[in-house]
Amino acid sequence: MKKLSSIVLLVIFSNVLEANISQAAQTYRLCAACHGIHAQTKALGLSHIIQGWNSEKILQALRGYKNGSSYGHSKMAWIMRDKTHNLSDEELQMLANYISKLK
Ligand code: HEC
């Protein structure tokens, strides 16, 4: 019985995880226009290439943009403020996880 409930839990958990990944993939479409499908592009020729960044580093940048002024290095940082201000912390976390796995 214990084994069965852990299998059930595992299935539920992996479904939730999968749902989160596809939700992040959906959201990332908005970003891919500038950053590239594989996060391989310098957005507008100005951003760093974020492919290969770990999720913590991405999350820090996204939170910084969302919060206003604690992150940004070009005159176009306002674009990222615009892209992040209506995303929840949870969505930012999911995006950061998703992007960190892009190759
Ligand atoms: C219209 C083009 C555009 C779109 C769309 C866009 N970005 Fe950006 N992004 C930029 C630019 C330009 C920068 C560099 C801004 C700066 O810090 O000066 C940047 C920077 C970043 C950085 C930090 C990299 C660095 O240069 O330090 C991350 C992470 C990032 N974007 C993620 C995202 C995510 C996630 C989305 C979608 C929710 C997104 N971007 C949508 C243009 C865009």
Residues whose N, C-alpha, C, O or C-beta is under 5 A from the ligand:
A	BS01	HEC	T27 L30 C31 C34 A43 L44 L46 S47 H48 I50 I58 A61 G72 H73 S74 K75 M76 A77 I79 M80 K83 L95
